Amino acid sequence: MPLYIAGAAGTVVLLLVASQSIDAVVADRHLRVGVDSENESDVDGARSAYEAARRSSPDSALYNEVLARFYLRVNRPELAEAAAGRGVSLDRTDPYMIELRARALTAISLANNEQSSARSAQALLEPLIETSPNDGSLHLELGTALAVQERYEDAESEYRKATQLIPARCEAYRNLALMEERNGDSSAAHLEFQRALFCDPNDRVAAAGAIRTEESG
């Protein structure tokens, strides 16, 4: 389906719609309403419209992907996982949908401080990394799934790979710093917190970590 949703600077942009069926035309109309509602900060309106788009074209994995990304943006990982799961059931070979489900599972594990969802995320991410070893976002997500499982050394290794592959991502440096700090290396952690702040000067976790590790270093 030649349709794509992208988020940029806190907004959602509808780039292209070229539907080929009546159901898809109806779904696209709901999708436009969802995009407009989300850009106007009407979360309930956006949710209703995106859900209507999915119902209008139930055999399309795409609308489940849109819905999953929306639920991740509004911090509803359980609903994101459900939407991504439906999408995976419709297209089991789509790596982006599988990654979305893994991201949702990791978010669930973080929110609930439980390891079963993290293990499920890990099981989804590792085959993707075998296929795309230079995808830093996958390593970043796997690092978090491992950290929730208290596999801190493995998590640190994945975060380090992420900093090398996606050097502009603040989260990679910040998460690496948190692992190094936990392992007692305040000097190394301080350096990574500083690198995180270089990428995003407004990152509060990195700022607090930089102060904390400077004082203990």
N, C-alpha and C positions, 0 to 999 in steps of 0.2 A: 504493500500500500504506500503510495508516494506522499506520505505525510510525516511531518516531523515537528516535535515540540522542543524548544530549547529555552533554558533559563539563562538570563544574563543580567547582572547588576540588579538582582532582586525582582526581575520581571520575567514574564513568560512570553515567548514570541511564537506565533504560528507562521511557519515559513512557507509551507506549500500544502495545498489540498487539491487532489485530482481524483475524485471518487469515481467508481465504476458501477455502482449499484444503488438502488433506492435506499436500502438500509444504510449504506455507507454515507449517502448524502444526508440522511437524517442524523447519523452519528456525527458527521462533520459540523452540522449546525449546532448540536449540543456542545461540541468541542470548542467552537468559537465563543459560545456563551461562557464556557468554563474559563477560557483564557482571559476574556474580558473581566470576568468576575474576580479572578485571582489577581490580575493587575490592579484592580480596584480594592484589593484587600478584603474581598467578600469571600471568606473561606467556605462558609456554608453554601453559598451560591455556586462556587466553583465545584465543590464536592458533588452537589446535586447534579450539575451539568455533566461532569465527567462520568458519574455513575450512569446517567441517562445515555451517554454516548456508548458506554460499554454494553448496556442492555440492548441498544438499537442494532449493534453489530456483534452479537455474542460469539461468533466464530473467528473474530479477528483478535490476534494476540496484541496488536498495536494498541488498542484502547485500554487493555489491561496494563500495558507498559506505561501509558500516559497516567493512568490512575495510580499505579505503584509509585511513580516518580512524585506525583502530587502528595501522596500520603507520607512519603519520606520527607518532603519539604516541610510539611506541617507537623512533623514529629508524631506520626501515628504508625509505628513500624508494624504492628500486628495486622492492620488493614493493608499496608503495603505488601507484606508477605503473602497475604491472601490473594491480592491482585496479581502479584508476580507469579504465584503458584498456578493460578488459572492460565496465565500467559505461557508458562513453561509447559503445561499440559497440552496447549494448542500447538506449540512449536518447541519441541524438546531439544532442538539443535541451535537455538538462538542464544549466543553467548551473552548478549546484552541483557536478556531477560533473566538468564541464570545468575549473572552478576547482581542484578537488581534484587533477586530473591536472597542472595547471600548477604547483601548490604542490609536488607530488612531483618534477616535473622541475627546479624551481628548487633544491630540496634536493639532488638528485643533482648538479647543476652546482656547488653550493657544496662538497659533500663531495669531489668529484673534481677541482675546479678546472678544469672544462672548459666550453666555451662552447656546444657544440651543443645540450645539454639546455636551456640558458638561452634560446637562440634559439627552441627549440620551445615553451618556456613563454611567451615573449613573443608568439608567433604565436597562442597560445590566449587570452592575456589581453587583447590589444588589441581584438578584437571584443566581448568581454564589457564592456570599459570604454566602448565606443561605445554599448552598450545601457544600461549602468548607470554613467554618469559620476560619480555621487556616492557610489559604493561605495569607501570609503577602503581597505578591505582589498585590493581589486584593484590600486589604485595602489601600495600598499606592496609587494605581490608583484612587480609589474612593475618597481618601482625596483630590487629585488634582482636580477631577471633582467638588467636593463640594467647594473648594477654589475659582475656577473660578466663581462659582455662588455666591460668597461672603458669603457663609455659613461657616464662619471661625471657629466657635466653633466645629461644626460637623467635619470639615476638621482636626482640631487639634486632635480630638478624634480618627479619622481613622489613622492619622500619628502615634499617640502614640501606637495604636495596632500594626502597622507595625514595629515599633522599637522593640517591644517585640517578634514578630513572625519571623522577619528577621534581627537579630541584626548585621549582617555584611553589611547591605545595607546603604551606606552613605546617599543616598537620603532621607531615612526615617528620620534620625536625622536632616538633613539639613532642610527639609520641616517642621518638627515639630518646629525647632528653629525659622523659619521664621514666623510661626503662633504665637508662644509665644512672639516673638519680636513685632509683630503687635498688640498683646493684651496688650503690655506694661510691660511684665515680662522679663526685660533684663537679670536678673541673671539666670533664667531658660533657656532662649534662649542661653546665653553664654555657658552653660554646654552642651547643645545639639549640638551647633556648634563645640565644642571641641570633642565631641564623633564622629561627622561626620568626622572631620579631623583625628581622630585615625583610622577610616576605610579607608579614602582616603586623605593622606596628601597633595595631589595636587588639591583638590577641591577648586577652587578660590572663589566661592560664600560662602562656609563655612569659609574660611580663612578671607575674608572681614567681614563677619558677626561676627566672633569671636573678631576681633579688634574693630568693631563698638560697640558691646554690652559690651566689657570690658571698653571702654571709657565712656559709658553712665551708667555703673553699679555702 
